[in-house]
């Protein structure tokens, strides 16, 4: 006889839930003898100085073991993974560390689960598990009651309405067992997730840390891709343009008898090639200057200051190099600030200071221009603020009308 698929799935689900409930009875009652013994001995006069510490110590030692058992039980029988709370990082044992461990919400959640909720769950599990054989016995009583001796059958089942009532009640109980087992299993899983897993605040902190690491990885990947593009342009396209310009120059130098029109065309092409090389150099420096990667921030900023059309006083005080992403952001802060000074400030001099203050790289650019710069006006400063913020840095702009203008970026060096 074929069993309907829906009924077969219900049987399998009930078997799984019943096995899960049966496996939880003993773990839920694991601490009952301990605290019962502790309460009984503490109530007796003169026994509490010994009984109370022993019972508390056994409970504190048994809670992590029972918690591990419950995690394994949920994972193996229901496929529910209970995440472990992130433990506090303590370098060495101390009374203060022990006090913080005892004050942790996860410890009290585990104590509440095993000491208070565990016996209640064990009782509910036993009720559901008992309902299955009772319902089975009631549903089949009309068949096996005739196997009883006549005297027993007349004494206990003489009334004609008893057997149908027993059978009906057993059938109802059997129909209720799958629902009750599923409800009990789901209730246990939710309680275990709330009390044995990390708290919502800790889950939020872990999620924030995960997103922060993901963002850091994305920034590093983008910076690495930018450096790769810079190398490809510098070693490939730029070299081809240089070779083209050299060949055009050689053609004009070695062919003096060229017609005037051809010489003018070669001269124009040679000039265009040199301009393309200059533009490509500017583009490469805008992507990621090679000197920044090879020689560090001091050398890169020195080259930037030397190319500026106004005097720039540069002071770089760094005992060691920062992370590549931090150096890149610091370089582009100075580059964008100098570009804005050149285009808009009408300044006669600029001062750039870069130094390490604790765990922060502080970049300061000051000019004696007209002032009036506003990072909220949608200019290049707003994009610069976003770039600084991508590594959790801060950008401050002080630019009163009439000047001076001061741009300060603080970039965290340790993440």
ZIMO-V326576 format. One record per residue. OMEGA is omega in radians with two decimals (* if undefined). Layout:
{{OMEGA} {OMEGA}}
This chain:
{{-3.13} {3.07} {3.13} {-3.11} {-3.14} {3.11} {3.14} {3.08} {3.11} {3.11} {3.13} {3.13} {3.11} {3.09} {3.12} {-3.13} {3.13} {3.07} {3.10} {3.14} {-3.13} {3.14} {-3.10} {-3.06} {-3.11} {3.08} {3.14} {3.13} {-3.03} {-3.10} {-3.12} {3.10} {-3.09} {-3.09} {3.05} {3.09} {3.13} {3.13} {-3.11} {-3.12} {3.09} {3.13} {3.11} {-3.09} {3.05} {-3.10} {-3.02} {3.13} {3.12} {-3.05} {-3.07} {3.12} {-3.13} {-3.12} {3.11} {3.14} {3.14} {3.13} {-3.13} {3.09} {-3.09} {-3.10} {3.10} {3.13} {3.13} {3.09} {3.09} {3.11} {3.14} {3.09} {3.13} {3.13} {3.14} {-3.10} {-3.04} {-3.00} {3.13} {-3.07} {3.14} {-3.13} {3.07} {-3.11} {3.11} {3.03} {3.12} {-3.11} {3.09} {-3.11} {3.11} {-3.11} {-3.13} {-3.09} {3.05} {3.11} {3.10} {3.10} {3.10} {3.12} {3.10} {3.11} {3.14} {-3.14} {-3.09} {-3.14} {-3.10} {3.12} {-3.14} {3.05} {3.11} {3.09} {3.12} {-3.14} {-3.02} {-3.07} {-3.03} {-3.06} {-3.10} {3.11} {3.11} {3.11} {3.11} {3.11} {3.13} {3.09} {3.12} {3.12} {-3.13} {-3.13} {3.10} {-3.11} {-3.10} {3.11} {3.11} {3.11} {3.12} {3.11} {3.13} {-3.10} {-3.10} {-3.07} {-3.14} {-3.14} {-3.03} {3.14} {-3.14} {3.05} {3.13} {3.04} {-3.08} {-3.11} {3.14} {-3.12} {3.14} {-3.09} {-3.02} {-3.06} {-3.11} {-3.11} {-3.08} {-3.11} {-3.06} {-3.07} {3.09} {3.13} {3.10} {-3.13} {-3.14} {3.12} {3.10} {3.11} {3.10} {-3.14} {3.09} {3.11} {-3.12} {-3.09} {3.13} {3.13} {-3.12} {3.13} {3.11} {3.13} {3.13} {3.13} {3.12} {3.11} {3.10} {-3.13} {3.13} {3.11} {3.12} {3.12} {-3.11} {-3.01} {-3.11} {3.13} {3.12} {3.11} {3.10} {3.12} {3.13} {3.07} {3.11} {3.11} {3.13} {3.11} {3.10} {3.10} {3.13} {3.12} {3.12} {3.09} {3.12} {3.13} {3.10} {3.09} {3.13} {3.13} {3.13} {3.12} {3.11} {3.13} {3.09} {3.11} {3.10} {3.11} {3.12} {3.12} {3.12} {3.14} {3.14} {3.12} {-3.10} {-3.07} {-3.08} {-3.03} {-3.11} {3.13} {3.10} {3.11} {3.09} {3.11} {3.11} {3.14} {3.12} {-3.14} {3.10} {3.10} {3.10} {3.13} {3.12} {-3.09} {-3.05} {-3.14} {-3.09} {-3.07} {3.11} {3.05} {-3.09} {3.14} {3.13} {3.13} {3.11} {3.11} {3.10} {3.13} {3.11} {3.12} {3.10} {3.12} {3.11} {3.13} {3.12} {3.09} {3.09} {3.11} {3.12} {3.12} {3.11} {3.07} {3.10} {3.13} {-3.14} {3.11} {3.10} {3.10} {3.13} {-3.10} {-3.12} {-3.12} {3.11} {3.13} {-3.05} {-2.97} {3.03} {-3.02} {-3.10} {-3.13} {-3.13} {3.13} {3.08} {3.07} {3.11} {3.13} {-3.14} {-3.14} {-3.12} {-3.10} {3.10} {-3.11} {-3.14} {3.04} {-3.04} {3.03} {3.14} {-3.12} {-3.11} {3.11} {3.14} {-3.10} {3.07} {3.11} {-3.12} {-3.14} {3.13} {3.10} {-3.14} {3.13} {3.12} {3.13} {-3.08} {3.00} {3.13} {-3.13} {-3.13} {3.14} {3.11} {3.08} {3.12} {3.11} {-3.11} {-3.04} {-2.91} {-2.90} {-3.04} {-3.11} {3.09} {3.10} {-3.14} {3.09} {-3.14} {3.14} {3.10} {3.13} {3.14} {3.10} {-3.09} {3.14} {-3.06} {3.00} {-3.07} {3.13} {-3.08} {3.12} {-3.11} {3.07} {-3.13} {-3.08} {-3.05} {-3.10} {3.13} {3.12} {-3.11} {-3.14} {-3.12} {-3.06} {3.11} {3.13} {3.12} {3.13} {3.12} {3.06} {3.09} {3.10} {3.09} {-3.14} {3.08} {3.13} {-3.13} {3.08} {3.11} {3.07} {3.13} {3.12} {3.12} {-3.13} {3.05} {-3.04} {3.08} {3.11} {-3.08} {3.07} {-0.03} {3.10} {3.13} {3.06} {-3.10} {3.07} {3.08} {-3.04} {3.12} {-3.12} {-3.14} {-3.10} {*}}
